[in-house]
Amino acid sequence: MPIKDKAKAAAYKKEFNKKWYEKNKEKRMAQIKERKQKNKERELAYSRKNYELHHDKILERKKEYRERNKETLAAKLKIYRNRPEAKEARRAKDKEYRLRQKAAKAAAGDGKGDAVPTTTRPTATKKSKRAVDPRQDVAMSLVALHDLPTSSDVK
């Protein structure tokens, strides 16, 4: 027989739901986890299939985009490369830079340090060619440039 008083009915329903959720919590959590996993797998499968079907078109569009926005992208890349942390990372990897620093310290010091000849690298060898899939290279550069401010923001 239904409860006539709405306040009592609401309290009863609240209590009933509380008990039901407590009793079935683990089962519900397992269902939710399973559903999330299925959705994730479905999304991955869809994106993989989409990539395989359309990657040539996507590459073509990216190429056209780069052609259209050459100046903007160049400005963004310049800003990105001139960040202090990017410079530090490049310098940490650069063996010749470290040698030049050591030579400068030796020259500035008491003269007892080992003098290392300072040489400059030719521009061609500054950036080594990596065997990277062009699609991956494009994707990485676009991801890196996506969040940078535009040249109009920099002014």
N, C-alpha and C positions, 0 to 999 in steps of 0.2 A: 504494500500500500504506500503510495507516494507521500512524501512529507509536504504538508500544506504551507507551513511557515518557510518563506524564502531564505531567511537568515540561517535557520537550522539546516535547510537543504544544502545551502552553500557550504556551511561548516562540515556537514557530513561528506559532501563531494570532495572537499579539500583534504579531509582526513583519509578518505578512501584512496584518492589519487596518490597521496603521500606514501601510504602503505604499499600500494601497487608498484610505484616507482622503486621503492626500497627493495621490494621482493624481486623485481625484474631488472635491476640495474645492470648487472653483469651481462645478461643476455642482450639488453639494449645496446650496451657499449660495444659488444662484439658485432652486433648488426651494423652499428654506425661505422665502426672501423672497416668492416667488410665492404660496405657501400662506398666509403671514401676510396678504398683501394681499387674497387671496380671502376669508379669514375676516373681515377688517376690513370689506370691502364687504358681505358677507353680514350681518354684525352691524348695519351702518348701514341696510341695506335693511329688515331686520327691525324695527329700532327706529322707522324712519320709518313703515312700514306700521302698526305697533302704535299709534303716536301718532295717525295719521290715523283709525284705526278707533275708538280709545277715548279721544280727548282730552276729549270731553264728560263721560264718566264720571270721568276723572281730575280734571277741574276741579271736578266735584261733590264728589268725595271730599276734595279739598284744601279746598274751602269748608267742608265739615262738620268737617274737622280743625281749621281755624282757629276755627270757632265753639266747638268743644269745648275747645280749648286757648288761648282768648283771653288769659287772664291770664299764662300761661307764656310765650307768644310776645311779649306786650307787655313782660314783664320782660327777656326775651332781647334784644329790640330796643333797649330802654333801655340795657342793658349794652353792646350793640354800638355804639350811637351815642355813648356816653360814653367810648369808648376815646380816649386822647390823640391817636393818629394820625388818627382820624375827625374829631375836633374841629379839628385843625390843617388837615385837607383842606378842611373846610367853611369855615373862616375864610379860607383862602387864596383861595377862590373868591368870598367875600363882599366886594363892593366897599364897601358901607357900613361893614363892620367895619374895613376898612383906613382908611377916612376917619375913623372914630372914633379909631382908634389914632393917626393922624396929628394929629388935633385934641388928643388927650391929650398927645402928645409936645410939641406946640407950646405948650400951656398949662403944661406942666411945665418947659419950657425957659426961655429968657430973654425970651420974649414976642415975639420978632421973627418967629417962624414964622407961616405963614398959619393963621388960625383957621378951622376947618371946622365948620359947624353940625352938631351931632349929632342925628340923627333916628332914630326907631325905626320899623321896618317893621310894617305891620299883619300879623296872623297869617295872613290869607288869602293874602298874596303871598309868604310865606316859602318855601313849597314850590310851585314852578311845576308846572302840570299838563303832563305829557308825553304825547304820543300814542304810547302803548306798547300792544302787544297784551296783553290781560289775562292770557293764558296765560303770556306771557314774564315779565310783572311778577310773577306769583305764583311762577313758577319761580325768578326771581332772588332774591326775598325769602326763599323757603324754603331756597335754597342758602346764603344769607348767614347765616340763623339756625341752620342745621343743626349747626354746630360750636361754637356758643356754650354756655357752661355754663348749667345751669338755675338757677332762683331758689333751690333748695335747696342747690346747690353754692356759691352766693355767700355765704350766711350764714356 
